[in-house]
């Protein structure tokens, strides 16, 4: 992870989801939107990921102790990854650039097939700092992305989206490689990238489980994976703007990713939630010579590697299935300023057999001058509360977003409510519309 971009102390993201909702009468049946189902993602073998890390460690040891930009260890790392992908049937491209007077390299690998106009890309930076081998930062992400790509080959995956993988150079000098890649893509090619997934430091020795909160669909995909393990996650803020998703995000490409922590300190609450040691950095060897093979938490690396495959399979290899019906309420509901009580907007659902699906979709369109004040919940007919938005987004205005809710324990028919509370003073707005799709 690069130090060249200053840290942010709060998650301030601008989440935009296409499509304001068509005006219909409250609770009217609307044209359904497609949902997706995916083949079962594989379990990524931890031993394979660690074997790649061992190779990167050996490469560093044989080349002055690091894999930094402009050094022999970096080029040897790129060559190692490229050889694995070439043998697995990928089409690889070595992109060169110049930074700090030295030649840098990006490696791009395309898997045959999938819609060429809808590209799902996964990536990580392969360079280390000059102080050491960079096994967690960022051998961990590079090795896991490599093994996920090799799993695509082993499965003979036939994705619906075109799958592309990237390993970036000179990230530690200020995201140089990924910026070069994005800036040199023609506008038409940028428009084809439906999402970029970034993995920078995912095996920290005192790990946390952090999810980027940029694109809501990508974010929810990772949250669904960890919810299935019963592991709580937190929104990633330490690496905002400091890793290779930033150039993609700046170009308007949806981004997401995972992170296990760098030199921020684990709190007592986080240690209680995830284990590990409170009062200690997530990675005490961050950007240091001790970022070696012993600087990896196997459990975190294993879980995050499996999460990468889960996301690639669910976001890139899904197949269309018949959608369920949608119901919408377009009646404006004023949201009073704090400390007033929450307000609700109801939708009556009828004619839907059985329970709601695990992929129940909720589209929210709230006009507000400070969305960081808002707490938004979906209330099921039996009163069960599903939190959708909890005061994130900082000072940005409006909340236009899609959420996926596992409401499979709920009977679909009945009155569903969108409940909104303004939790801080001085800003106002209203529920413009919302929709639920089964």
C-alpha distance (Angstrom), angle and dihedral (degrees) to the residues before:
residue distance angle dihedral
X1 . . .
X2 3.77 . .
X3 3.80 124.2 .
X4 3.79 92.1 -162.5
X5 3.80 95.6 93.6
X6 3.81 117.7 62.6
X7 3.79 119.0 -112.5
X8 3.75 123.3 -108.5
X9 3.76 119.8 -138.8
X10 3.79 95.4 -151.1
X11 3.77 135.1 35.8
X12 3.78 105.5 -102.4
X13 3.78 109.8 172.4
X14 3.77 134.8 156.7
X15 3.80 106.8 -138.2
X16 3.79 113.6 -169.6
X17 3.79 123.3 -177.4
X18 3.77 117.5 -171.9
X19 3.76 121.1 -115.1
X20 3.76 132.8 43.5
X21 3.74 109.3 -139.6
X22 3.80 121.6 -95.6
X23 3.79 114.5 -108.6
X24 3.79 112.2 -104.9
X25 3.76 134.6 147.0
X26 3.83 116.0 -75.6
X27 3.79 112.5 -76.3
X28 3.78 91.5 3.3
X29 3.77 118.0 157.3
X30 3.80 106.8 -105.6
X31 3.76 132.7 -166.8
X32 3.82 106.4 -77.5
X33 3.77 122.2 -118.0
X34 3.79 122.4 -138.0
X35 3.78 122.7 -95.7
X36 3.77 123.6 -165.8
X37 3.77 141.9 -133.3
X38 3.78 125.0 -160.4
X39 3.80 137.2 -157.8
X40 3.78 115.0 -99.7
X41 3.81 110.7 -78.7
X42 3.80 116.7 -127.0
X43 3.77 127.7 -113.6
X44 3.80 104.3 -110.5
X45 3.83 108.1 -134.7
X46 3.79 109.8 -118.8
X47 3.80 89.4 -152.3
X48 3.80 90.3 60.9
X49 3.79 93.0 50.3
X50 3.80 90.9 48.7
X51 3.80 90.7 48.6
X52 3.81 88.1 59.3
X53 3.81 89.4 49.1
X54 3.80 90.1 51.9
X55 3.79 89.6 53.4
X56 3.81 91.3 50.2
X57 3.81 89.9 48.8
X58 3.80 91.1 51.5
X59 3.79 90.9 47.5
X60 3.80 90.1 53.7
X61 3.80 92.7 46.7
X62 3.80 90.6 51.9
X63 3.80 93.5 48.0
X64 3.77 109.8 50.3
X65 3.80 97.3 -67.1
X66 3.80 100.0 -71.4
X67 3.79 146.4 66.4
X68 3.80 97.7 -141.4
X69 3.80 127.8 152.8
X70 3.78 112.4 -78.0
X71 3.81 93.0 17.2
X72 3.79 128.4 111.4
X73 3.78 90.8 -116.7
X74 3.79 92.1 63.5
X75 3.80 94.5 50.6
X76 3.81 90.1 47.1
X77 3.83 88.8 51.8
X78 3.80 91.7 52.0
X79 3.80 90.5 47.9
X80 3.81 91.1 51.5
X81 3.82 93.6 51.7
X82 3.81 92.8 43.5
X83 3.80 93.0 52.2
X84 3.81 91.4 52.8
X85 3.79 92.3 50.2
X86 3.79 95.1 44.3
X87 3.79 89.9 53.4
X88 3.82 90.5 49.8
X89 3.80 94.6 56.1
X90 3.80 102.1 -98.5
X91 3.78 123.2 140.8
X92 3.80 104.1 -125.0
X93 3.79 131.0 -163.5
X94 3.79 125.4 -168.2
X95 3.80 109.3 -149.9
X96 3.81 118.2 -163.4
X97 3.79 130.5 -155.3
X98 3.78 136.6 163.0
X99 3.80 125.5 -117.5
X100 3.82 130.7 162.7
X101 3.77 89.7 -2.4
X102 3.80 94.4 -58.0
X103 3.79 134.8 100.8
X104 3.78 114.7 -106.4
X105 3.79 129.8 -164.1
X106 3.79 137.3 -146.1
X107 3.79 119.3 -170.1
X108 3.81 118.3 -149.1
X109 3.80 121.0 -171.3
X110 3.81 124.3 -171.1
X111 3.79 124.2 -164.4
X112 3.82 112.9 -144.4
X113 3.78 117.4 -106.1
X114 3.75 136.5 19.8
X115 3.77 128.7 102.0
X116 3.82 107.0 -45.1
X117 3.80 89.0 -155.0
X118 3.81 92.5 58.0
X119 3.79 112.5 51.4
X120 3.80 124.5 -178.4
X121 3.79 109.4 -161.0
X122 3.80 129.0 -167.3
X123 3.78 123.1 -171.8
X124 3.77 152.1 160.7
X125 3.77 138.1 -176.1
X126 3.78 115.9 -100.5
X127 3.80 100.9 -166.0
X128 3.79 125.1 95.6
X129 3.77 129.8 -154.9
X130 3.79 114.8 -95.6
X131 3.83 91.8 -107.8
X132 3.79 96.0 75.2
X133 3.78 152.6 -20.7
X134 3.81 95.1 -67.2
X135 3.78 96.3 -138.7
X136 3.80 96.8 161.6
X137 3.82 93.6 25.0
X138 2.89 93.7 73.3
X139 3.77 116.5 -33.6
X140 3.81 87.0 86.8
X141 3.80 95.5 61.0
X142 3.80 93.6 38.1
X143 3.80 93.7 50.7
X144 3.80 93.9 45.7
X145 3.81 93.5 48.5
X146 3.81 89.4 48.1
X147 3.78 92.3 51.4
X148 3.82 91.4 46.3
X149 3.80 88.7 53.4
X150 3.80 90.6 49.2
X151 3.81 88.4 49.9
X152 3.80 88.3 56.4
X153 3.80 87.8 55.8
X154 3.80 94.6 45.5
X155 3.80 90.4 51.2
X156 3.80 92.7 47.2
X157 3.79 84.4 -132.6
X158 3.78 116.5 -159.6
X159 3.80 101.1 -159.5
X160 3.77 126.1 -164.1
X161 3.81 89.4 -140.4
X162 3.77 123.2 49.5
X163 3.80 109.1 -102.7
X164 3.80 120.3 -139.3
X165 3.79 129.9 174.9
X166 3.80 129.7 -162.6
X167 3.80 137.7 -166.4
X168 3.79 113.0 -165.3
X169 3.78 131.8 -147.1
X170 3.81 129.5 -146.9
X171 3.79 94.6 16.1
X172 3.78 89.2 141.4
X173 3.81 89.7 59.9
X174 3.79 92.7 57.3
X175 3.81 110.4 -60.3
X176 3.79 89.6 -65.4
X177 3.80 99.2 156.0
X178 3.79 98.2 45.8
X179 3.81 91.0 44.3
X180 3.78 89.2 52.5
X181 3.80 91.7 50.4
X182 3.81 95.1 48.4
X183 3.80 95.4 41.0
X184 3.80 91.5 51.9
X185 3.80 95.3 49.7
X186 3.82 112.7 103.3
X187 3.79 113.0 -117.2
X188 3.80 91.0 -109.6
X189 3.82 90.8 55.7
X190 3.79 92.9 48.0
X191 3.79 88.8 52.9
X192 3.81 90.0 57.0
X193 3.82 93.7 60.6
X194 3.80 105.1 95.3
X195 3.79 93.1 -177.3
X196 3.80 144.5 -7.4
X197 3.82 120.4 -148.6
X198 3.81 117.0 -159.7
X199 3.80 127.3 -160.1
X200 3.79 115.7 -172.8
X201 3.84 116.7 159.2
X202 3.80 107.5 -6.9
X203 3.82 101.3 158.0
X204 3.80 102.9 56.3
X205 3.82 112.5 164.6
X206 3.84 94.0 -127.5
X207 3.77 94.3 33.7
X208 3.75 136.5 -164.0
X209 3.78 125.5 -170.1
X210 3.78 108.0 -123.6
X211 3.81 127.9 172.6
X212 3.80 125.0 -163.0
X213 3.81 111.5 -116.3
X214 3.80 98.1 -153.9
X215 3.81 108.8 103.1
X216 3.82 111.0 29.9
X217 3.81 96.4 -146.3
X218 3.80 93.5 50.7
X219 3.80 91.1 43.1
X220 3.80 92.1 51.5
X221 3.80 91.5 48.5
X222 3.81 91.4 59.2
X223 3.80 91.8 42.0
X224 3.80 89.8 52.8
X225 3.79 90.4 53.4
X226 3.80 93.3 51.8
X227 3.79 92.6 41.9
X228 3.79 86.5 57.9
X229 3.81 88.4 57.1
X230 3.79 92.1 45.9
X231 3.82 90.6 -118.7
X232 3.81 118.3 137.5
X233 3.78 117.9 -135.7
X234 3.78 134.8 -157.1
X235 3.77 131.4 -148.0
X236 3.80 112.0 -94.3
X237 3.82 113.1 -119.1
X238 3.81 105.4 147.7
X239 3.77 94.3 75.6
X240 3.81 99.6 39.3
X241 3.78 107.7 142.5
X242 3.80 91.8 -4.5
X243 3.79 101.5 96.0
X244 3.78 141.0 51.8
X245 3.79 97.8 -81.5
X246 3.82 88.5 72.5
X247 3.84 97.5 77.2
X248 3.81 90.6 47.9
X249 3.79 91.4 48.8
X250 3.80 91.1 48.6
X251 3.81 88.1 54.1
X252 3.81 90.9 55.3
X253 3.81 95.7 -104.6
X254 3.83 116.2 141.7
X255 3.81 109.8 -110.6
X256 3.78 139.6 -172.6
X257 3.77 140.9 153.8
X258 3.79 151.2 147.0
X259 3.79 134.4 -90.3
X260 3.81 134.8 -178.6
X261 3.81 98.7 -163.0
X262 3.80 139.8 -90.6
X263 3.80 128.0 -151.2
X264 3.81 98.0 -24.8
X265 3.81 114.1 110.8
X266 3.80 122.3 -106.5
X267 3.79 110.9 -122.5
X268 3.78 126.1 -137.1
X269 3.80 89.6 -108.5
X270 3.79 91.2 52.7
X271 3.80 92.0 48.0
X272 3.79 89.8 51.5
X273 3.81 89.9 50.2
X274 3.80 99.8 42.4
X275 3.78 106.7 15.6
X276 3.76 122.4 -123.1
X277 3.80 128.3 100.1
X278 3.77 124.2 -44.3
X279 3.79 118.3 -143.0
X280 3.80 90.3 32.8
X281 3.80 129.3 100.3
X282 3.78 118.5 -99.6
X283 3.81 85.5 -122.6
X284 3.81 115.0 18.8
X285 3.81 89.3 -177.4
X286 3.80 95.0 55.3
X287 3.82 108.5 149.1
X288 3.79 90.5 -7.7
X289 3.79 137.6 116.8
X290 3.81 90.3 -106.3
X291 3.82 91.8 66.8
X292 3.78 88.1 110.1
X293 3.81 137.2 129.0
X294 3.81 89.3 -70.4
X295 3.80 89.3 59.0
X296 3.82 94.8 76.8
X297 3.79 131.6 97.3
X298 3.80 104.2 -145.6
X299 3.80 94.8 -157.3
X300 3.79 94.0 53.8
X301 3.80 92.0 44.2
X302 3.81 91.6 49.6
X303 3.80 94.2 48.1
X304 3.78 94.3 45.9
X305 3.81 92.9 46.9
X306 3.80 89.3 53.2
X307 3.81 89.1 47.5
X308 3.81 90.0 55.7
X309 3.79 90.7 55.5
X310 3.81 90.6 44.7
X311 3.80 90.5 55.2
X312 3.80 95.2 44.7
X313 3.80 92.2 49.6
X314 3.82 94.7 44.1
X315 3.79 98.5 40.9
X316 3.79 99.3 33.0
X317 3.78 108.2 27.4
X318 3.78 102.5 40.0
X319 3.80 120.5 128.5
X320 3.80 124.3 -146.1
X321 3.80 116.9 -100.0
X322 3.79 127.6 -176.3
X323 3.82 109.5 -77.9
X324 3.76 124.8 -127.8
X325 3.79 126.1 -123.7
X326 3.80 123.8 -75.7
X327 3.79 129.1 -141.6
X328 3.79 123.7 -165.2
X329 3.80 140.0 -170.5
X330 3.80 115.3 -158.7
X331 3.81 98.0 173.7
X332 3.82 111.4 122.2
X333 3.80 114.9 -118.7
X334 3.82 117.5 -168.2
X335 3.80 115.8 -130.2
X336 3.82 108.2 -144.8
X337 3.78 119.8 -141.5
X338 3.81 120.4 -98.9
X339 3.02 133.2 -52.7
X340 3.80 89.5 35.1
X341 3.79 120.0 107.2
X342 3.79 124.2 -90.9
X343 3.79 119.9 -89.3
X344 3.79 128.9 -142.0
X345 3.79 137.5 -148.5
X346 3.83 113.7 -158.2
X347 3.78 131.8 -148.3
X348 3.79 120.9 -170.8
X349 3.78 112.0 -146.7
X350 3.79 120.6 -160.9
X351 3.77 138.0 160.3
X352 3.82 95.3 37.6
X353 3.79 113.2 124.5
X354 3.79 120.9 -133.6
X355 3.76 127.8 -20.7
X356 3.77 130.0 -15.9
X357 3.82 113.8 -94.9
X358 3.79 126.2 -104.7
X359 3.82 85.5 -113.8
X360 3.79 97.8 55.2
X361 3.80 105.6 160.0
X362 3.80 123.2 -144.6
X363 3.81 119.0 -169.5
X364 3.80 114.8 -164.0
X365 3.80 127.9 -165.9
X366 3.81 111.2 -177.6
X367 3.80 123.0 165.6
X368 3.81 109.1 -150.0
X369 3.79 137.7 145.8
X370 3.84 95.2 -132.1
X371 3.78 117.1 22.0
X372 3.78 91.4 -175.7
X373 3.82 86.0 76.8
X374 3.80 94.4 59.2
X375 3.79 131.5 100.8
X376 3.81 110.6 -171.1
X377 3.81 124.5 -171.5
X378 3.77 135.8 178.3
X379 3.82 110.0 -138.4
X380 3.80 116.2 -156.4
X381 3.81 121.4 -144.3
X382 3.83 90.6 -99.3
X383 3.82 91.7 52.1
X384 3.83 98.0 -101.4
X385 3.80 110.5 151.0
X386 3.82 122.8 -137.6
X387 3.78 112.3 -172.9
X388 3.79 112.6 -139.7
X389 3.80 103.6 171.1
X390 3.78 129.4 13.4
X391 3.79 112.2 -172.2
X392 3.81 96.5 -63.4
X393 3.77 126.6 138.8
X394 3.80 97.4 62.4
X395 3.78 117.5 -138.9
X396 3.81 96.3 -11.7
X397 3.78 115.8 121.5
X398 3.81 129.9 -125.8
X399 3.80 128.2 17.4
X400 3.80 113.2 -125.6
X401 3.76 106.0 161.6
X402 3.81 147.1 134.0
X403 3.79 122.8 -131.1
X404 3.80 131.7 -169.6
X405 3.81 113.7 -143.9
X406 3.79 127.7 -169.9
X407 3.80 96.5 -136.1
X408 3.80 94.9 153.4
X409 3.81 91.9 127.3
X410 3.81 91.0 59.7
X411 3.80 128.4 87.4
X412 3.79 105.1 -120.5
X413 3.80 98.1 -139.8
X414 3.79 118.8 78.1
X415 3.79 139.0 58.0
X416 3.81 115.9 -39.1
X417 3.80 119.5 -170.4
X418 3.77 134.6 -157.1
X419 3.81 104.7 -147.9
X420 3.79 119.6 -163.1
X421 3.79 128.8 -175.5
X422 3.79 128.6 -175.9
X423 3.81 102.9 -139.6
X424 3.83 98.8 -173.8
X425 3.79 134.8 42.5
X426 3.81 134.3 -108.0
X427 3.81 102.4 42.9
X428 3.79 131.1 84.0
X429 3.77 141.1 -176.5
X430 3.78 145.5 137.5
X431 3.80 143.5 -111.8
X432 3.79 102.2 -101.7
X433 3.81 96.3 -175.4
X434 3.76 142.7 -41.3
X435 3.80 136.2 -162.8
X436 3.77 136.9 -160.5
X437 3.81 121.8 -155.4
X438 3.80 123.7 -167.3
